[in-house]
Amino acid sequence: MLAGSALVGICAHVAIPLWFTPVPVTLQPFAVLLLGLLLGPRLAAGTMLAYLAEGAAGLPVFTPNGPGGILQLFGLTGGYLLSYLLVAPLVSWLWRRGARSFSRGLVVAGAGSLATLAMGAVWLAVLTHAAPMTVLNHAVLPFLPGDVLKVCAAAGIAVGASRWRRHEG
């Protein structure tokens, strides 16, 4: 759990702020999807809970573009952060329900990515009272190209790990 939460925290610091939105581009979603694919549902949920607790306690695990601590958890990007509690175990559960192929990994990780974007967008909309198109343009659309790459990378690594485990076992 600690190694997984450290991975998410490190990936949070790989951040590119965007001038038109309070939401930076980070590698956090990649780490969340990857851990969902690699860990069992309970361990994935526990890892995300540990990560959020560390951040809420003030440890520097959230992206450096925000206020940090509990303020960041419940601030404009809080919907993305809180989605991790649902997304990682959901991805894990879905991944373990069928063949562990690359195409299936894309679908499962893609669903997780869309869930994170949706929860982040809804949270941002509630806090800012912005129009739906504004929220879409600030909280979803700018992140789709990068999320496609993150989904592909997470699925590829998970399939490789699954094959490696079969050969080692």
SULZIVEN-V90779 format. One record per residue. N is the residue number from 0. SS is DSSP state (hx for helix, st for strand, lp for the rest). Layout:
# SULZIVEN-V90779
N,SS ; N,SS
This chain:
# SULZIVEN-V90779
0,lp ; 1,hx ; 2,hx ; 3,hx ; 4,hx ; 5,hx ; 6,hx ; 7,hx ; 8,hx ; 9,hx ; 10,hx ; 11,hx ; 12,lp ; 13,lp ; 14,st ; 15,st ; 16,lp ; 17,lp ; 18,lp ; 19,lp ; 20,lp ; 21,lp ; 22,lp ; 23,lp ; 24,st ; 25,st ; 26,lp ; 27,hx ; 28,hx ; 29,hx ; 30,hx ; 31,hx ; 32,hx ; 33,hx ; 34,hx ; 35,hx ; 36,hx ; 37,hx ; 38,lp ; 39,lp ; 40,hx ; 41,hx ; 42,hx ; 43,hx ; 44,hx ; 45,hx ; 46,hx ; 47,hx ; 48,hx ; 49,hx ; 50,hx ; 51,hx ; 52,hx ; 53,hx ; 54,hx ; 55,hx ; 56,lp ; 57,lp ; 58,lp ; 59,lp ; 60,lp ; 61,lp ; 62,lp ; 63,lp ; 64,lp ; 65,lp ; 66,lp ; 67,lp ; 68,hx ; 69,hx ; 70,hx ; 71,hx ; 72,hx ; 73,lp ; 74,lp ; 75,lp ; 76,lp ; 77,hx ; 78,hx ; 79,hx ; 80,hx ; 81,hx ; 82,hx ; 83,hx ; 84,hx ; 85,hx ; 86,hx ; 87,hx ; 88,hx ; 89,hx ; 90,hx ; 91,hx ; 92,hx ; 93,hx ; 94,hx ; 95,lp ; 96,lp ; 97,lp ; 98,lp ; 99,lp ; 100,lp ; 101,hx ; 102,hx ; 103,hx ; 104,hx ; 105,hx ; 106,hx ; 107,hx ; 108,hx ; 109,hx ; 110,hx ; 111,hx ; 112,hx ; 113,hx ; 114,hx ; 115,hx ; 116,hx ; 117,hx ; 118,hx ; 119,hx ; 120,hx ; 121,hx ; 122,hx ; 123,hx ; 124,hx ; 125,hx ; 126,hx ; 127,hx ; 128,lp ; 129,lp ; 130,lp ; 131,hx ; 132,hx ; 133,hx ; 134,hx ; 135,hx ; 136,hx ; 137,hx ; 138,hx ; 139,lp ; 140,hx ; 141,hx ; 142,hx ; 143,hx ; 144,hx ; 145,hx ; 146,hx ; 147,hx ; 148,hx ; 149,hx ; 150,hx ; 151,hx ; 152,hx ; 153,hx ; 154,hx ; 155,hx ; 156,hx ; 157,hx ; 158,hx ; 159,hx ; 160,hx ; 161,hx ; 162,hx ; 163,hx ; 164,hx ; 165,hx ; 166,hx ; 167,hx ; 168,lp
